[in-house]
Amino acid sequence: MSSNDILTRVAARFDTCPYGAAAGRLIVAARRKPRRFLYTPEERRRRDRSRWTLVQGILAPVQFAVFLVSLALVLRYMTTGDGFAAAAWSVVVKTVVLYVIMITGSIWERDVFGRYLFAPAFFWEDVVSMLVMALHTAYIAALFTDALGPTQQMWLALTAYTTYLINAAQYVIKLRAARLERGQAVAQDYRAVGFSE
C-alpha cells in the first residue's frame, strides 16, 4: 500500500463533504468490507426466544451488586486490617455468583450461537472471562489451603476484581453495540419491505 493510499484513507475518515467523487475525491468506503453484525437475524430471534437471555439480564446486575459489597469489604480490610472473615467470605460469594453466571451464560451462548464458548461474536469476552474465572478460582484455592496470607489473598481478590471490571466493560460495550445494531436491523427490515426512509 502506497503512502498516497494511506493518506487518502486517513482523509476519508475525516471527510464530511456529501459530494464524494463528484468533488474529485475517491470514495474509500466502497472498498471496505461490509460490517458484520453481532447477531444474524436467526441468532437475534434465538436470543429473543431464549429464557437464558432473561436469566443473564437478571444475574448481571446481581453479580455487580455482590461485587460492590465485596469490594467495599476487601478495601476496608486492606485499609484498616479489620474484617478479614467478612471480606474473605464476600469473595467466596462473588465467586459462586460468577460461576452461576458463567454456566448460564454458556448455556445462553449455546442457545443463540450453537456453541457453549468462544462464539465469534463473543470470542474476546469469553477469553477474558476465562482469566476472570481462573483468578477467582485461584483465590478460593488460596483461601482454603492457606497458600497465601490474608493480605496476599486480598491482593489476589483485587486482581480478580480488576479483570472482572474489564470483562464487565467488554460486555457493556457489546450490549450497546447490540442495541445500535437492533436499530439498524429494524431500519433494514423497514427498507426491505419497500418503505423509504
N, CA, C and O of each residue as an XYZ file, in Angstrom:
788
protein
N       0.855     -1.177      0.000
C       0.000      0.000      0.000
C       0.899      1.237      0.000
O       1.814      1.348      0.816
N       0.636      2.141     -0.900
C       1.475      3.331     -1.007
C       1.087      4.350      0.045
O       0.012      4.277      0.640
N       1.982      5.303      0.262
C       1.686      6.356      1.243
C       0.519      7.209      0.773
O      -0.202      7.778      1.593
N       0.322      7.306     -0.548
C      -0.805      8.064     -1.073
C      -2.130      7.393     -0.690
O      -3.098      8.073     -0.351
N      -2.169      6.043     -0.745
C      -3.368      5.309     -0.332
C      -3.658      5.518      1.145
O      -4.809      5.688      1.548
N      -2.606      5.505      1.944
C      -2.781      5.702      3.389
C      -3.338      7.092      3.665
O      -4.270      7.242      4.455
N      -2.772      8.113      3.017
C      -3.271      9.477      3.208
C      -4.717      9.607      2.746
O      -5.513     10.298      3.383
N      -5.061      8.950      1.644
C      -6.430      9.004      1.148
C      -7.386      8.393      2.165
O      -8.461      8.939      2.416
N      -6.999      7.261      2.752
C      -7.854      6.616      3.751
C      -8.010      7.480      5.002
O      -9.109      7.595      5.544
N      -6.921      8.086      5.461
C      -6.987      8.949      6.641
C      -7.883     10.148      6.357
O      -8.734     10.501      7.173
N      -7.687     10.778      5.187
C      -8.509     11.943      4.827
C      -9.980     11.553      4.725
O     -10.856     12.320      5.126
N     -10.255     10.364      4.192
C     -11.643      9.924      4.036
C     -12.337      9.756      5.383
O     -13.550      9.946      5.476
N     -11.595      9.404      6.422
C     -12.184      9.247      7.747
C     -12.715     10.577      8.296
O     -13.700     10.603      9.034
N     -12.060     11.666      7.933
C     -12.433     12.973      8.459
C     -13.240     13.797      7.462
O     -13.675     14.904      7.780
N     -13.440     13.269      6.272
C     -14.130     13.992      5.216
C     -15.634     13.974      5.469
O     -16.233     12.901      5.556
N     -16.245     15.136      5.588
C     -17.684     15.208      5.813
C     -18.439     15.758      4.609
O     -19.652     15.953      4.682
N     -17.751     16.009      3.518
C     -18.391     16.533      2.314
C     -19.332     15.479      1.735
O     -18.921     14.332      1.563
N     -20.583     15.832      1.429
C     -21.528     14.843      0.929
C     -21.377     14.511     -0.547
O     -22.103     13.651     -1.046
N     -20.455     15.162     -1.274
C     -20.412     15.014     -2.726
C     -19.448     13.959     -3.243
O     -19.499     13.639     -4.430
N     -18.564     13.398     -2.408
C     -17.698     12.294     -2.771
C     -16.948     12.485     -4.067
O     -16.260     13.489     -4.256
N     -17.083     11.513     -4.969
C     -16.320     11.509     -6.219
C     -16.662     12.690     -7.106
O     -15.833     13.101     -7.918
N     -17.852     13.246     -6.978
C     -18.232     14.398     -7.801
C     -17.353     15.603     -7.502
O     -17.201     16.493     -8.339
N     -16.771     15.627     -6.298
C     -15.904     16.744     -5.934
C     -14.435     16.407     -6.191
O     -13.553     17.164     -5.787
N     -14.163     15.286     -6.856
C     -12.794     14.930     -7.212
C     -12.102     14.034     -6.213
O     -10.900     13.799     -6.330
N     -12.837     13.520     -5.219
C     -12.232     12.632     -4.231
C     -12.692     11.205     -4.466
O     -13.768     10.961     -5.012
N     -11.855     10.270     -4.044
C     -12.238      8.857     -4.132
C     -13.196      8.532     -3.003
O     -13.128      9.138     -1.933
N     -14.065      7.604     -3.226
C     -14.946      7.127     -2.162
C     -14.342      5.834     -1.639
O     -14.515      4.768     -2.230
N     -13.626      5.942     -0.518
C     -12.911      4.807      0.045
C     -13.870      3.817      0.675
O     -13.588      2.618      0.686
N     -14.989      4.278      1.198
C     -15.916      3.393      1.911
C     -16.408      2.261      1.028
O     -16.708      1.178      1.530
N     -16.496      2.484     -0.268
C     -16.992      1.449     -1.165
C     -16.054      0.246     -1.207
O     -16.482     -0.860     -1.535
N     -14.774      0.453     -0.878
C     -13.816     -0.645     -0.910
C     -13.737     -1.396      0.407
O     -13.110     -2.453      0.474
N     -14.356     -0.877      1.450
C     -14.307     -1.536      2.747
C     -15.150     -2.799      2.748
O     -16.142     -2.907      2.027
N     -14.732     -3.757      3.577
C     -15.537     -4.961      3.743
C     -16.830     -4.584      4.453
O     -16.834     -3.704      5.314
N     -17.937     -5.250      4.094
C     -19.181     -4.954      4.809
C     -19.049     -5.318      6.284
O     -18.423     -6.319      6.634
N     -19.636     -4.510      7.128
C     -19.566     -4.711      8.571
C     -20.408     -5.927      8.954
O     -21.556     -6.058      8.529
N     -19.825     -6.815      9.762
C     -20.574     -7.978     10.224
C     -21.343     -7.602     11.475
O     -20.794     -7.043     12.424
N     -22.616     -7.920     11.453
C     -23.443     -7.650     12.616
C     -23.099     -8.624     13.739
O     -22.600     -9.723     13.496
N     -23.371     -8.206     14.960
C     -23.128     -9.055     16.124
C     -23.981    -10.328     16.055
O     -23.513    -11.422     16.368
N     -25.231    -10.162     15.642
C     -26.142    -11.290     15.501
C     -26.660    -11.354     14.067
O     -26.946    -10.325     13.455
N     -26.777    -12.560     13.542
C     -27.518    -12.729     12.293
C     -29.004    -12.608     12.653
O     -29.351    -12.688     13.831
N     -29.886    -12.418     11.667
C     -31.322    -12.357     12.005
C     -31.801    -13.600     12.768
O     -32.601    -13.487     13.697
N     -31.312    -14.784     12.376
C     -31.723    -16.015     13.066
C     -31.181    -16.049     14.500
O     -31.893    -16.450     15.421
N     -29.927    -15.629     14.693
C     -29.354    -15.581     16.049
C     -30.116    -14.589     16.917
O     -30.334    -14.837     18.103
N     -30.518    -13.472     16.332
C     -31.292    -12.479     17.082
C     -32.621    -13.072     17.526
O     -33.057    -12.848     18.656
N     -33.269    -13.831     16.638
C     -34.532    -14.478     17.012
C     -34.318    -15.503     18.133
O     -35.105    -15.575     19.077
N     -33.248    -16.291     18.017
C     -32.952    -17.274     19.071
C     -32.644    -16.582     20.392
O     -33.071    -17.038     21.452
N     -31.895    -15.469     20.324
C     -31.587    -14.716     21.539
C     -32.870    -14.212     22.192
O     -33.036    -14.317     23.407
N     -33.768    -13.671     21.392
C     -35.007    -13.103     21.945
C     -35.937    -14.175     22.505
O     -36.723    -13.899     23.412
N     -35.853    -15.414     21.964
C     -36.709    -16.504     22.439
C     -36.117    -17.261     23.627
O     -36.845    -17.936     24.356
N     -34.813    -17.154     23.827
C     -34.157    -17.947     24.866
C     -34.503    -17.427     26.259
O     -34.418    -16.230     26.533
N     -34.895    -18.357     27.134
C     -35.166    -17.961     28.526
C     -33.877    -17.545     29.237
O     -33.920    -16.826     30.235
N     -32.723    -18.003     28.717
C     -31.444    -17.685     29.340
C     -31.052    -16.222     29.127
O     -30.201    -15.697     29.844
N     -31.664    -15.572     28.155
C     -31.424    -14.132     27.960
C     -31.917    -13.365     29.179
O     -31.225    -12.480     29.683
N     -33.113    -13.705     29.654
C     -33.659    -13.064     30.859
C     -32.815    -13.406     32.080
O     -32.551    -12.541     32.915
N     -32.390    -14.667     32.187
C     -31.558    -15.085     33.322
C     -30.275    -14.255     33.360
O     -29.874    -13.775     34.421
N     -29.632    -14.088     32.199
C     -28.408    -13.281     32.143
C     -28.702    -11.825     32.512
O     -27.915    -11.177     33.203
N     -29.833    -11.327     32.044
C     -30.211     -9.946     32.350
C     -30.452     -9.705     33.826
O     -30.255     -8.592     34.314
N     -30.878    -10.744     34.549
C     -31.089    -10.636     35.999
C     -29.776    -10.843     36.748
O     -29.457    -10.098     37.675
N     -29.017    -11.859     36.339
C     -27.792    -12.194     37.072
C     -26.692    -11.140     36.948
O     -25.926    -10.940     37.891
N     -26.603    -10.472     35.812
C     -25.520     -9.494     35.622
C     -25.567     -8.373     36.665
O     -24.544     -8.100     37.293
N     -26.725     -7.705     36.878
C     -26.741     -6.671     37.929
C     -26.606     -7.234     39.337
O     -26.047     -6.576     40.215
N     -27.118     -8.461     39.565
C     -26.953     -9.089     40.880
C     -25.466     -9.299     41.151
O     -24.971     -8.985     42.234
N     -24.756     -9.836     40.151
C     -23.317    -10.056     40.327
C     -22.590     -8.734     40.583
O     -21.676     -8.677     41.405
N     -22.994     -7.676     39.881
C     -22.332     -6.383     40.079
C     -22.592     -5.851     41.486
O     -21.697     -5.273     42.102
N     -23.798     -6.038     41.996
C     -24.113     -5.592     43.365
C     -23.288     -6.377     44.380
O     -22.760     -5.797     45.329
N     -23.172     -7.706     44.187
C     -22.347     -8.528     45.074
C     -20.893     -8.068     44.999
O     -20.204     -7.992     46.017
N     -20.438     -7.765     43.801
C     -19.071     -7.268     43.610
C     -18.842     -5.976     44.401
O     -17.821     -5.841     45.076
N     -19.780     -5.029     44.324
C     -19.604     -3.749     45.024
C     -19.522     -3.940     46.531
O     -18.681     -3.327     47.188
N     -20.385     -4.783     47.084
C     -20.345     -5.049     48.527
C     -19.018     -5.697     48.902
O     -18.373     -5.297     49.870
N     -18.618     -6.704     48.125
C     -17.362     -7.409     48.406
C     -16.163     -6.476     48.275
O     -15.255     -6.502     49.105
N     -16.164     -5.655     47.235
C     -15.066     -4.705     47.056
C     -14.941     -3.779     48.259
O     -13.837     -3.504     48.729
N     -16.076     -3.302     48.753
C     -16.045     -2.431     49.936
C     -15.454     -3.165     51.136
O     -14.664     -2.589     51.884
N     -15.824     -4.419     51.327
C     -15.296     -5.200     52.453
C     -13.807     -5.487     52.296
O     -13.055     -5.426     53.269
N     -13.382     -5.799     51.083
C     -11.957     -6.054     50.830
C     -11.147     -4.780     51.066
O     -10.099     -4.819     51.710
N     -11.628     -3.663     50.551
C     -10.908     -2.384     50.734
C     -10.882     -1.977     52.204
O      -9.898     -1.406     52.674
N     -11.960     -2.269     52.929
C     -11.976     -1.976     54.370
C     -10.883     -2.772     55.075
O     -10.147     -2.233     55.901
N     -10.783     -4.055     54.745
C      -9.731     -4.862     55.352
C      -8.353     -4.335     54.971
O      -7.469     -4.246     55.823
N      -8.164     -3.987     53.710
C      -6.855     -3.530     53.248
C      -6.443     -2.207     53.901
O      -5.255     -1.958     54.107
N      -7.415     -1.368     54.222
C      -7.073     -0.067     54.816
C      -7.021     -0.094     56.345
O      -6.245      0.643     56.953
N      -7.852     -0.948     56.970
C      -7.905     -0.936     58.440
C      -7.337     -2.199     59.079
O      -6.958     -2.189     60.250
N      -7.277     -3.284     58.311
C      -6.841     -4.561     58.887
C      -7.946     -5.291     59.617
O      -7.719     -6.362     60.180
N      -9.145     -4.722     59.615
C     -10.293     -5.345     60.294
C     -11.212     -6.018     59.280
O     -11.311     -5.598     58.127
N     -11.883     -7.075     59.741
C     -12.938     -7.694     58.938
C     -12.450     -8.655     57.874
O     -13.046     -8.746     56.801
N     -11.353     -9.387     58.160
C     -10.855    -10.319     57.148
C     -11.892    -11.385     56.822
O     -12.101    -11.688     55.647
N     -12.544    -11.959     57.820
C     -13.506    -13.042     57.571
C     -14.645    -12.571     56.672
O     -15.039    -13.277     55.744
N     -15.171    -11.381     56.944
C     -16.264    -10.845     56.110
C     -15.789    -10.619     54.678
O     -16.488    -10.947     53.719
N     -14.589    -10.052     54.549
C     -14.051     -9.807     53.210
C     -13.819    -11.118     52.466
O     -14.169    -11.245     51.293
N     -13.224    -12.095     53.158
C     -12.924    -13.383     52.527
C     -14.197    -14.081     52.065
O     -14.264    -14.563     50.934
N     -15.204    -14.139     52.928
C     -16.434    -14.820     52.550
C     -17.200    -14.055     51.480
O     -17.925    -14.657     50.687
N     -17.048    -12.744     51.450
C     -17.714    -11.977     50.385
C     -17.113    -12.326     49.023
O     -17.823    -12.349     48.017
N     -15.806    -12.597     48.990
C     -15.169    -13.002     47.729
C     -15.644    -14.402     47.337
O     -15.815    -14.690     46.152
N     -15.855    -15.270     48.325
C     -16.394    -16.601     48.032
C     -17.790    -16.476     47.416
O     -18.092    -17.136     46.421
N     -18.638    -15.633     48.003
C     -19.990    -15.432     47.460
C     -19.910    -14.869     46.048
O     -20.638    -15.314     45.160
N     -19.025    -13.887     45.831
C     -18.843    -13.311     44.492
C     -18.411    -14.394     43.509
O     -18.871    -14.401     42.367
N     -17.541    -15.304     43.926
C     -17.064    -16.371     43.053
C     -18.191    -17.338     42.712
O     -18.305    -17.777     41.568
N     -19.020    -17.673     43.691
C     -20.161    -18.561     43.428
C     -21.095    -17.919     42.408
O     -21.531    -18.578     41.463
N     -21.403    -16.639     42.593
C     -22.275    -15.933     41.644
C     -21.624    -15.894     40.256
O     -22.301    -16.042     39.239
N     -20.312    -15.694     40.232
C     -19.583    -15.700     38.955
C     -19.729    -17.047     38.251
O     -19.992    -17.093     37.049
N     -19.560    -18.137     38.987
C     -19.716    -19.461     38.388
C     -21.129    -19.662     37.836
O     -21.305    -20.215     36.750
N     -22.128    -19.211     38.589
C     -23.520    -19.342     38.135
C     -23.730    -18.569     36.835
O     -24.325    -19.091     35.893
N     -23.247    -17.333     36.779
C     -23.459    -16.541     35.569
C     -22.643    -17.083     34.399
O     -23.070    -16.971     33.250
N     -21.480    -17.666     34.671
C     -20.687    -18.247     33.588
C     -21.348    -19.509     33.033
O     -21.375    -19.707     31.818
N     -21.880    -20.362     33.906
C     -22.540    -21.584     33.447
C     -23.802    -21.248     32.654
O     -24.018    -21.782     31.566
N     -24.634    -20.360     33.204
C     -25.856    -19.987     32.487
C     -25.524    -19.206     31.219
O     -26.240    -19.309     30.223
N     -24.446    -18.427     31.247
C     -24.019    -17.707     30.044
C     -23.568    -18.654     28.948
O     -23.812    -18.405     27.767
N     -22.911    -19.738     29.332
C     -22.508    -20.745     28.343
C     -23.723    -21.411     27.717
O     -23.749    -21.675     26.515
N     -24.734    -21.682     28.545
C     -25.973    -22.263     28.014
C     -26.646    -21.277     27.064
O     -27.140    -21.668     26.006
N     -26.666    -19.998     27.442
C     -27.230    -18.957     26.573
C     -26.483    -18.905     25.240
O     -27.097    -18.824     24.176
N     -25.150    -18.954     25.311
C     -24.338    -18.905     24.092
C     -24.652    -20.106     23.202
O     -24.692    -19.983     21.978
N     -24.873    -21.265     23.818
C     -25.236    -22.463     23.047
C     -26.595    -22.282     22.386
O     -26.774    -22.651     21.226
N     -27.564    -21.711     23.124
C     -28.899    -21.450     22.566
C     -28.839    -20.522     21.361
O     -29.523    -20.744     20.362
N     -28.022    -19.485     21.461
C     -28.010    -18.434     20.434
C     -27.047    -18.764     19.294
O     -27.403    -18.625     18.124
N     -25.836    -19.198     19.624
C     -24.787    -19.357     18.609
C     -24.446    -20.809     18.276
O     -23.693    -21.062     17.337
N     -24.989    -21.767     19.032
C     -24.737    -23.160     18.735
C     -23.455    -23.719     19.331
O     -23.049    -24.829     18.987
N     -22.812    -22.970     20.218
C     -21.629    -23.486     20.923
C     -21.596    -22.882     22.318
O     -22.095    -21.781     22.555
N     -20.996    -23.632     23.232
C     -21.010    -23.200     24.633
C     -20.053    -22.057     24.929
O     -20.322    -21.253     25.822
N     -18.960    -21.964     24.218
C     -17.975    -20.911     24.476
C     -17.302    -20.511     23.169
O     -17.284    -21.262     22.193
N     -16.759    -19.318     23.188
C     -15.920    -18.810     22.105
C     -16.643    -18.681     20.769
O     -16.037    -18.873     19.715
N     -17.932    -18.357     20.805
C     -18.632    -17.987     19.569
C     -17.942    -16.732     19.032
O     -17.547    -15.869     19.816
N     -17.790    -16.615     17.721
C     -17.056    -15.459     17.169
C     -17.528    -14.103     17.697
O     -16.707    -13.214     17.928
N     -18.822    -13.935     17.887
C     -19.345    -12.640     18.345
C     -18.887    -12.286     19.762
O     -18.820    -11.108     20.114
N     -18.572    -13.294     20.572
C     -18.171    -13.047     21.963
C     -16.827    -13.699     22.290
O     -16.560    -14.028     23.446
N     -15.994    -13.881     21.289
C     -14.728    -14.595     21.490
C     -13.860    -13.932     22.557
O     -13.448    -14.594     23.510
N     -13.575    -12.636     22.412
C     -12.648    -11.975     23.350
C     -13.263    -11.797     24.726
O     -12.546    -11.807     25.726
N     -14.574    -11.635     24.797
C     -15.233    -11.578     26.099
C     -15.074    -12.916     26.816
O     -14.835    -12.956     28.023
N     -15.207    -14.008     26.069
C     -15.044    -15.338     26.672
C     -13.593    -15.593     27.093
O     -13.344    -16.209     28.129
N     -12.645    -15.121     26.293
C     -11.228    -15.279     26.656
C     -10.945    -14.581     27.981
O     -10.332    -15.170     28.872
N     -11.380    -13.345     28.119
C     -11.152    -12.602     29.369
C     -11.947    -13.236     30.510
O     -11.485    -13.246     31.651
N     -13.137    -13.763     30.215
C     -13.926    -14.454     31.244
C     -13.170    -15.646     31.819
O     -13.261    -15.926     33.014
N     -12.424    -16.346     30.968
C     -11.636    -17.476     31.455
C     -10.558    -17.008     32.431
O     -10.287    -17.681     33.426
N      -9.945    -15.863     32.153
C      -8.955    -15.298     33.074
C      -9.625    -14.900     34.387
O      -9.084    -15.150     35.464
N     -10.798    -14.281     34.295
C     -11.555    -13.892     35.493
C     -11.852    -15.135     36.342
O     -11.659    -15.129     37.558
N     -12.322    -16.191     35.685
C     -12.624    -17.438     36.405
C     -11.367    -18.025     37.051
O     -11.403    -18.477     38.195
N     -10.264    -18.013     36.313
C      -9.012    -18.577     36.843
C      -8.563    -17.822     38.088
O      -8.146    -18.440     39.067
N      -8.643    -16.503     38.063
C      -8.202    -15.703     39.215
C      -9.125    -15.897     40.427
O      -8.655    -16.005     41.559
N     -10.435    -15.941     40.179
C     -11.370    -16.185     41.288
C     -11.153    -17.581     41.879
O     -11.184    -17.761     43.097
N     -10.933    -18.565     41.004
C     -10.694    -19.933     41.467
C      -9.380    -20.015     42.242
O      -9.293    -20.717     43.250
N      -8.363    -19.302     41.774
C      -7.084    -19.267     42.493
C      -7.277    -18.660     43.879
O      -6.641    -19.093     44.839
N      -8.151    -17.658     43.990
C      -8.430    -17.068     45.299
C      -9.048    -18.123     46.229
O      -8.632    -18.263     47.379
N     -10.035    -18.855     45.726
C     -10.691    -19.892     46.547
C      -9.661    -20.927     47.003
O      -9.656    -21.337     48.164
N      -8.795    -21.343     46.084
C      -7.755    -22.320     46.430
C      -6.824    -21.754     47.490
O      -6.468    -22.455     48.437
N      -6.421    -20.482     47.342
C      -5.518    -19.853     48.315
C      -6.185    -19.726     49.679
O      -5.540    -19.916     50.710
N      -7.476    -19.405     49.682
C      -8.205    -19.240     50.942
C      -8.297    -20.566     51.707
O      -8.034    -20.615     52.908
N      -8.666    -21.618     51.017
C      -8.912    -22.887     51.708
C      -7.656    -23.729     51.934
O      -7.698    -24.709     52.679
N      -6.552    -23.364     51.308
C      -5.306    -24.111     51.547
C      -4.310    -23.293     52.353
O      -3.245    -23.798     52.709
N      -4.634    -22.049     52.644
C      -3.714    -21.134     53.321
C      -2.392    -21.000     52.565
O      -1.335    -20.813     53.166
N      -2.470    -21.100     51.235
C      -1.271    -20.967     50.406
C      -0.741    -19.538     50.432
O       0.449    -19.311     50.219
N      -1.618    -18.581     50.692
C      -1.231    -17.169     50.796
C      -1.724    -16.623     52.132
O      -2.706    -17.109     52.691
N      -1.044    -15.630     52.622
C      -1.500    -14.956     53.833
C      -2.706    -14.083     53.540
O      -3.044    -13.880     52.374
N      -3.362    -13.563     54.563
C      -4.571    -12.770     54.372
C      -4.398    -11.576     53.424
O      -5.234    -11.350     52.549
N      -3.319    -10.818     53.599
C      -3.121     -9.645     52.735
C      -2.883    -10.061     51.291
O      -3.416     -9.437     50.374
N      -2.091    -11.105     51.077
C      -1.853    -11.592     49.715
C      -3.148    -12.114     49.086
O      -3.375    -11.935     47.890
N      -3.989    -12.755     49.890
C      -5.291    -13.214     49.384
C      -6.136    -12.034     48.911
O      -6.792    -12.101     47.872
N      -6.109    -10.964     49.683
C      -6.903     -9.795     49.299
C      -6.347     -9.133     48.033
O      -7.105     -8.620     47.210
N      -5.012     -9.149     47.886
C      -4.424     -8.622     46.648
C      -4.844     -9.484     45.456
O      -5.120     -8.970     44.372
N      -4.887    -10.780     45.669
C      -5.347    -11.675     44.608
C      -6.816    -11.391     44.277
O      -7.202    -11.377     43.108
N      -7.620    -11.167     45.298
C      -9.031    -10.831     45.070
C      -9.158     -9.530     44.282
O      -9.978     -9.432     43.369
N      -8.345     -8.530     44.636
C      -8.401     -7.254     43.913
C      -7.951     -7.412     42.454
O      -8.475     -6.744     41.563
N      -6.984     -8.295     42.221
C      -6.571     -8.575     40.840
C      -7.713     -9.231     40.076
O      -7.992     -8.870     38.932
N      -8.374    -10.199     40.714
C      -9.527    -10.853     40.091
C     -10.628     -9.839     39.805
O     -11.277     -9.901     38.761
N     -10.838     -8.907     40.730
C     -11.886     -7.901     40.550
C     -11.543     -6.921     39.436
O     -12.434     -6.438     38.737
N     -10.264     -6.625     39.269
C      -9.858     -5.741     38.177
C     -10.163     -6.388     36.830
O     -10.684     -5.737     35.925
N      -9.833     -7.677     36.702
C     -10.139     -8.372     35.441
C     -11.648     -8.507     35.246
O     -12.137     -8.456     34.118
N     -12.381     -8.679     36.342
C     -13.849     -8.730     36.249
C     -14.393     -7.419     35.700
O     -15.279     -7.427     34.846
N     -13.870     -6.288     36.183
C     -14.334     -4.989     35.691
C     -14.037     -4.809     34.204
O     -14.866     -4.283     33.463
N     -12.860     -5.244     33.771
C     -12.516     -5.175     32.347
C     -13.507     -6.023     31.545
O     -14.005     -5.590     30.506
N     -13.786     -7.228     32.033
C     -14.716     -8.123     31.354
C     -16.131     -7.547     31.330
O     -16.827     -7.630     30.318
N     -16.546     -6.967     32.445
C     -17.875     -6.348     32.502
C     -17.973     -5.207     31.495
O     -19.001     -5.044     30.837
N     -16.901     -4.411     31.371
C     -16.889     -3.321     30.395
C     -17.010     -3.868     28.977
O     -17.698     -3.280     28.142
N     -16.340     -5.000     28.696
C     -16.459     -5.628     27.375
C     -17.922     -5.962     27.074
O     -18.409     -5.701     25.974
N     -18.609     -6.535     28.046
C     -19.997     -6.931     27.828
C     -20.921     -5.723     27.710
O     -21.876     -5.753     26.934
N     -20.653     -4.670     28.463
C     -21.467     -3.457     28.350
C     -21.306     -2.855     26.949
O     -22.284     -2.416     26.343
N     -20.075     -2.838     26.442
C     -19.825     -2.324     25.086
C     -20.565     -3.190     24.058
O     -21.155     -2.662     23.115
N     -20.535     -4.527     24.240
C     -21.257     -5.424     23.327
C     -22.760     -5.201     23.409
O     -23.446     -5.220     22.387
N     -23.280     -4.990     24.616
C     -24.706     -4.744     24.787
C     -25.117     -3.473     24.063
O     -26.162     -3.424     23.414
N     -24.281     -2.440     24.181
C     -24.565     -1.184     23.473
C     -24.524     -1.403     21.964
O     -25.380     -0.897     21.239
N     -23.533     -2.155     21.490
C     -23.430     -2.450     20.060
C     -24.657     -3.219     19.588
O     -25.163     -2.970     18.493
N     -25.141     -4.158     20.413
C     -26.324     -4.942     20.037
C     -27.553     -4.050     19.942
O     -28.397     -4.244     19.068
N     -27.658     -3.076     20.835
C     -28.808     -2.157     20.778
C     -28.755     -1.286     19.533
O     -29.772     -1.074     18.872
N     -27.561     -0.779     19.214
C     -27.410      0.018     17.992
C     -27.701     -0.837     16.760
O     -28.347     -0.388     15.813
N     -27.218     -2.065     16.793
C     -27.431     -2.990     15.679
C     -28.907     -3.301     15.505
O     -29.401     -3.415     14.383
N     -29.599     -3.435     16.610
C     -31.034     -3.733     16.533
C     -31.761     -2.616     15.801
O     -32.639     -2.878     14.979
N     -31.397     -1.367     16.096
C     -31.997     -0.232     15.384
C     -31.680     -0.268     13.900
O     -32.548      0.013     13.072
N     -30.434     -0.614     13.551
C     -30.052     -0.714     12.144
C     -30.785     -1.854     11.464
O     -31.203     -1.724     10.313
N     -30.947     -2.975     12.166
C     -31.637     -4.129     11.591
C     -33.104     -3.802     11.332
O     -33.659     -4.201     10.308
N     -33.731     -3.081     12.255
C     -35.127     -2.681     12.067
C     -35.244     -1.771     10.846
O     -36.177     -1.902     10.054
N     -34.285     -0.840     10.700
C     -34.299      0.058      9.543
C     -34.123     -0.730      8.245
O     -34.777     -0.426      7.247
N     -33.240     -1.746      8.247
C     -33.049     -2.574      7.050
C     -34.317     -3.354      6.723
O     -34.713     -3.449      5.561
N     -34.955     -3.915      7.757
C     -36.208     -4.647      7.539
C     -37.272     -3.720      6.974
O     -38.053     -4.109      6.106
N     -37.294     -2.497      7.474
C     -38.267     -1.489      7.041
C     -38.064     -1.186      5.560
O     -39.027     -1.099      4.799
N     -36.780     -1.023      5.150
C     -36.479     -0.756      3.742
C     -36.756     -1.980      2.878
O     -37.171     -1.852      1.727
N     -36.523     -3.178      3.441
C     -36.691     -4.413      2.657
C     -38.123     -4.637      2.230
O     -38.365     -5.252      1.192
N     -39.087     -4.149      3.011
C     -40.479     -4.335      2.632
C     -41.010     -3.204      1.776
O     -42.211     -3.110      1.523
N     -40.089     -2.331      1.325
C     -40.477     -1.334      0.329
C     -40.749      0.062      0.833
O     -41.205      0.914      0.070
N     -40.483      0.319      2.095
C     -40.692      1.668      2.617
C     -39.401      2.459      2.477
O     -38.315      1.920      2.689
N     -39.509      3.700      2.130
C     -38.306      4.546      2.083
C     -38.136      5.209      3.429
O     -39.070      5.298      4.227
N     -36.917      5.673      3.663
C     -36.645      6.333      4.957
C     -37.213      7.723      4.953
O     -37.091      8.443      5.945
